[in-house]
Amino acid sequence: MTMSADLSAGAAAASGGGADTLAEFERAYAAQRRRSLRNWTLGTTLFLILFALSSWLGDFFKVTQITLPDGSRDWRWIIPAGLPRLGEYISQTIPTLHWDTLGADLANWFWRWKIWMNLLFETILIAFMATVFGVFGGFLLSFPAARNLAPNTWVLWITRRYLEIARTVPELVWALIFVFCFSVGPMAGVLAIGLHATGALGKLYSEVNENIDMRPLEGVKAAGGSWFDQIRYGAVPQVLPNILSYTLLRFEINVRASSIIGYVGAGGLGQEFRTAMSFQEYTDLSALFIIIFVTVVIIDYGSEKLRHRVIGLEDRV
């Protein structure tokens, strides 16, 4: 009789303990839900306030005067007032093509194709050389710019500030500076894009470096290897696939950038954009856009194939 009473008391205690644990869990879960809801509400409110402020500063709520079809003037919201002008501008860039005279129409559309092809070749070479400079500089500086690999705090701070300056200044501004220093031509474009690419790639490479497994480096260090040995044999093999991906992406970006910086005299197709806009040759703008678009598509396809071959993905597809 006594043993039965003890078992009953123990079962009741266990049942009570389980109920207390469940109640404690429910209270903690409810508190966590309240905190999550509060944080989400606060974050959403802050986002909406910043979005509204940015829209207001960006003139998205601006009201402007427009000329109506009957010649009168009226006040309208700038977005619906400007969209028809955007459509009008795009329509001016589209040439008139007829099926029976398609060859002649295309020849008239791409009437400067020989000059454009030469400038496109120059644009690609500018992008290629600038990418080489950017990869070289960004790769070397990415290791002292990584928190887990920097030799000391001062090297980390100086390297990061240099990379920030290099990528903060836009390519066009660098191009203007180098055009002033070295006159107009492709050299200014290469230096401008290469310097900016160094800052951008150095940042991306350093983030890859900070995610590596440190055990191989510790093994090299334990074997008596120097800091450079640790980087060479412990870090570089781990980051090469990601570095290749970022490099190919940057080359594609640099092709687009090199087609624009010629606007300030730094070589490439940009000078043709400036000429076409100055003389209001709108169909030339669409022809140049198609040339650059096709070039970027080809480069993107080739980059994807190259990356897949290097990382071995092509064999698994």
HELIX and SHEET records of a PDB file:
HELIX    1   1 THR A    2  LEU A   57  1                                  56    
HELIX    2   2 ILE A   78  THR A   93  1                                  16    
HELIX    3   3 LEU A  102  TRP A  109  1                                   8    
HELIX    4   4 TRP A  113  SER A  142  1                                  30    
HELIX    5   5 THR A  153  THR A  168  1                                  16    
HELIX    6   6 GLU A  171  PHE A  182  1                                  12    
HELIX    7   7 PRO A  186  ASN A  209  1                                  24    
HELIX    8   8 ARG A  215  ALA A  222  1                                   8    
HELIX    9   9 TRP A  227  GLN A  230  1                                   4    
HELIX   10  10 ILE A  231  ALA A  235  3                                   5    
HELIX   11  11 VAL A  236  SER A  258  1                                  23    
HELIX   12  12 ILE A  261  VAL A  264  5                                   4    
HELIX   13  13 GLY A  270  SER A  278  1                                   9    
HELIX   14  14 TYR A  282  ILE A  311  1                                  30    
HELIX   15  15 LEU A  313  ARG A  316  1                                   4    
SHEET    1   A 2 VAL A  63  THR A  67  0                                        
SHEET    2   A 2 ARG A  73  TRP A  77 -1                                        
END                                                                             
